[in-house]
């Protein structure tokens, strides 16, 4: 689990580095957010994914303490909500809404004052930007389920 967690953290940070041109700012598409979906088959990844988001914000993002602390919080919240449908024996597609809505509604709480932009337009732009990663994350865990890599997917 430790090795897999380290690989996920490294992969998340690598994807963030490669996509940093459109992964930060008031309108962002964080392809690395697809990694949140891995908390569905592997709930032990909740904290490592939160750590990965924190490190990416600290090393690449450059918005300081609110984005670093907020990145950890949003990582725990989003990955935790992604793991919930499996625990409750709900359909796998329910990983999509938390990946869109948790960052969509929470990240603007600190981006709004940092950028001096209104909260609701940021909610809309972040949510739109999270849609593609949410779908990619769902496709990722569907592929894992077909290969039976997660226990009892």
C-alpha positions as CSV (number, residue, x, y, z in Angstrom):
1,X,0.0,0.0,0.0
2,X,2.9,2.4,0.8
3,X,4.5,1.8,-2.6
4,X,1.3,2.2,-4.5
5,X,0.5,5.4,-2.5
6,X,3.9,6.8,-3.4
7,X,3.4,6.0,-7.1
8,X,0.0,7.7,-7.0
9,X,1.5,10.8,-5.3
10,X,4.3,10.9,-7.8
11,X,1.9,10.4,-10.8
12,X,-0.4,13.1,-9.5
13,X,2.5,15.6,-9.1
14,X,4.0,14.6,-12.5
15,X,0.6,15.2,-14.2
16,X,0.2,18.5,-12.4
17,X,3.7,19.6,-13.6
18,X,3.0,18.6,-17.2
19,X,-0.4,20.4,-17.2
20,X,0.4,23.4,-15.0
21,X,-0.3,25.8,-17.9
22,X,-4.1,25.1,-17.5
23,X,-4.2,23.5,-14.0
24,X,-4.0,26.6,-11.9
25,X,-5.8,29.9,-11.8
26,X,-9.4,31.1,-11.8
27,X,-10.2,28.8,-14.7
28,X,-8.5,25.5,-14.4
29,X,-8.6,22.0,-15.8
30,X,-6.8,19.8,-13.4
31,X,-6.3,16.5,-15.2
32,X,-4.6,15.2,-12.1
33,X,-8.0,15.4,-10.3
34,X,-8.8,12.1,-12.1
35,X,-6.6,10.5,-9.5
36,X,-9.3,11.2,-6.9
37,X,-11.3,8.4,-8.5
38,X,-8.7,5.9,-7.3
39,X,-10.1,6.4,-3.7
40,X,-13.2,4.4,-4.8
41,X,-11.3,1.0,-5.3
42,X,-8.5,2.0,-2.9
43,X,-9.8,4.1,0.0
44,X,-6.4,4.0,1.7
45,X,-5.4,6.6,-1.0
46,X,-7.5,9.3,0.6
47,X,-4.6,10.8,2.6
48,X,-1.9,10.2,-0.1
49,X,-4.0,11.9,-2.7
50,X,-4.6,14.9,-0.4
51,X,-0.9,15.0,0.2
52,X,-0.3,14.9,-3.5
53,X,-2.6,17.9,-4.0
54,X,-0.9,19.8,-1.2
55,X,2.6,19.1,-2.6
56,X,1.5,20.1,-6.1
57,X,0.0,23.4,-4.8
58,X,3.2,24.1,-2.8
59,X,5.7,23.2,-5.4
60,X,4.0,24.2,-8.6
61,X,1.0,26.4,-7.7
62,X,2.6,29.4,-6.0
63,X,-0.5,30.8,-4.3
64,X,0.9,30.3,-0.8
65,X,-0.5,29.0,2.5
66,X,-4.3,29.2,1.7
67,X,-3.8,27.1,-1.5
68,X,-1.5,24.6,0.3
69,X,-3.8,24.1,3.4
70,X,-6.9,24.3,1.2
71,X,-5.4,21.8,-1.2
72,X,-5.0,19.3,1.6
73,X,-8.5,19.9,2.9
74,X,-10.1,19.6,-0.6
75,X,-8.0,16.4,-1.2
76,X,-9.4,14.7,1.9
77,X,-12.9,15.9,1.3
78,X,-13.0,15.0,-2.4
79,X,-11.2,11.6,-2.1
80,X,-13.4,10.8,1.0
81,X,-16.6,11.5,-0.9
82,X,-15.3,9.4,-3.8
83,X,-14.7,6.4,-1.5
84,X,-18.2,6.7,0.0
85,X,-20.3,5.2,-2.8
86,X,-18.3,2.0,-2.7
87,X,-18.7,1.8,1.1
88,X,-22.4,2.3,0.7
89,X,-22.7,-0.1,-2.2
90,X,-23.8,2.6,-4.6
91,X,-23.1,2.7,-8.3
92,X,-19.6,3.5,-9.5
93,X,-20.6,6.5,-11.5
94,X,-21.2,8.4,-8.3
95,X,-17.5,9.2,-8.1
96,X,-18.1,11.9,-10.8
97,X,-20.2,14.4,-8.7
98,X,-17.7,14.8,-5.8
99,X,-14.8,15.3,-8.2
100,X,-16.7,18.2,-9.9
101,X,-18.7,19.7,-7.0
102,X,-16.3,19.5,-4.0
103,X,-13.5,21.5,-5.7
104,X,-16.1,23.5,-7.5
105,X,-17.7,24.9,-4.4
106,X,-14.8,24.8,-1.9
107,X,-11.7,26.0,-3.9
108,X,-13.4,29.3,-4.7
109,X,-13.5,30.0,-1.0
110,X,-9.8,31.0,-1.1
111,X,-9.4,31.7,-4.8
112,X,-12.0,34.4,-4.7
113,X,-10.1,36.6,-2.3
114,X,-6.7,35.8,-3.8
115,X,-7.8,36.8,-7.3
116,X,-10.3,39.4,-6.3
117,X,-13.0,37.6,-8.3
118,X,-16.6,36.9,-7.2
119,X,-17.3,33.5,-5.7
120,X,-20.1,32.3,-8.0
121,X,-18.4,32.8,-11.3
122,X,-15.4,30.9,-9.8
123,X,-17.7,28.1,-8.7
124,X,-18.9,27.8,-12.3
125,X,-15.5,27.9,-13.9
126,X,-13.8,25.5,-11.5
127,X,-16.8,23.1,-11.8
128,X,-16.6,23.2,-15.6
129,X,-12.9,22.6,-15.4
130,X,-13.4,19.6,-13.1
131,X,-15.8,17.8,-15.5
132,X,-13.2,16.3,-17.8
133,X,-11.0,15.0,-14.9
134,X,-14.1,13.5,-13.2
135,X,-15.1,11.6,-16.4
136,X,-11.5,10.5,-16.9
137,X,-11.4,9.3,-13.3
138,X,-14.5,7.3,-13.8
139,X,-13.1,5.7,-17.0
140,X,-9.9,4.9,-15.1
141,X,-11.7,3.0,-12.3
142,X,-14.0,1.3,-14.9
143,X,-10.8,0.0,-16.6
144,X,-9.4,-1.2,-13.3
145,X,-12.7,-3.0,-12.5
146,X,-12.6,-4.8,-15.8
147,X,-9.1,-6.0,-15.0
148,X,-10.1,-6.8,-11.4
149,X,-7.2,-4.7,-10.0
150,X,-9.3,-3.4,-7.1
151,X,-10.7,-5.8,-4.6
152,X,-14.4,-6.5,-5.3
153,X,-14.9,-3.6,-7.7
